[in-house]
């Protein structure tokens, strides 16, 4: 198993000199920006979004060529082979500067993290440098139309055919998959064992024969979520991640990386309090209050302070949990605490932004589009507690696997998955 910076040399660059080098490079090569790059333009045209993806790939290549992509990734896979402390320093220095956030999320963690932990040496050498340089972009194919939050209930099948596997089924809610290159896909390879034991993970090229991708248009306009249909898709066994029927072991870590990505040493993020949890930070809320004319309103200031306090607590909580997992004081299921806090904070932040925008968030003209956007965000605020694993599931994991409370009774335990009662599979 590959660990963070497992090939680091004794003569590692000290953190202070690394900070000075990173600071100088960032100021010379990256553009200063007022808002966090994670503020996705929800209503960007497809042409504009593809242009933005191309621009971010170019920036990612700059980071890679300078040795600032994959700071904790072993050198033989294209990383810098440094430590999480070096990664934190870089995140502190990049505050206020542009970086390719959109193509790093999902691509670096969980996708690259899963490949590093479970992939073969050949897979790591082929894909990790390409991910770090921005040449390959991964999506995650985990959720299914009939599965809800039950990832282990996957019904997308993979049937062995010599040195290949034939995939049939569907995945859904894959973020930005329409412009990505690969998908990390959880499949059902054995129906004659209980649910969690018959799963296998594959890397699937998105533009492969038999893969059909549909965009999902959301009620508030954006179409960045996708659904994929697999019809007799032939995948070489060399694309398999982990053991046959051992996909749940991969999946558990996959979900750990998903839940804890705000504190992942693999992903670049502004270290301003709260990590990536809720891209609408204190500075954004101040600008919003100023735009709406409420900057001197004591109640508005209290709301901004509340969000800032939540972000600081989230950052410290994430740091403590990741450290506890790294030292073995906590099991990796404790990452559900980070997921829960992120979901609750994001929902609250959307409510605060709505309050700060006041009436302009309900009715607005073109000049007030920024304020009006807060109304749309408010209407969809609950999605932050659904995507990436629901907060209800996170509470379950915390109670059972972190606090040791009694497990819920499971009606499918010790039963072959083919014999478990199921609802109808979702069609097209």
Secondary structure, DSSP 8 states (H G I E B T S, - for coil): ---TTTT--TT---HHHHHHHHHHHHHHHS-B-SS-TT---TT--HHHHHHHHHHHHHHHHHHHHTT-SSTTS-GGGTS----HHHHHHHHHHTTTB---HHHHEETTEEHHHHHHHHS-HHHHHHHHHHHHHTS--EEEE---TTTTT-GGG---EEEEETTEEEEEEEEEEEETGGG-SEEEEEEE--SSS-GGGSEEEEEEETTSTTEEEEEE--TTS---EEEEEEEEEEEEGGGEES-TTBHHHHHHHHHHHHHTGGG-TTS----SSSTTS-S--HHHHHHHHHHTT-TT-HHHHHHHHHHHHHHHHHHHHHHHHHHHHHHTSS-GGGHHHHHHHHHHHHHHHHHHHHHHHGGGGTS--GGGHHHHHHHHHHHTGGGGGTTTS-HHHHHHHIIIIIS-------TTTTS-GGGS--------
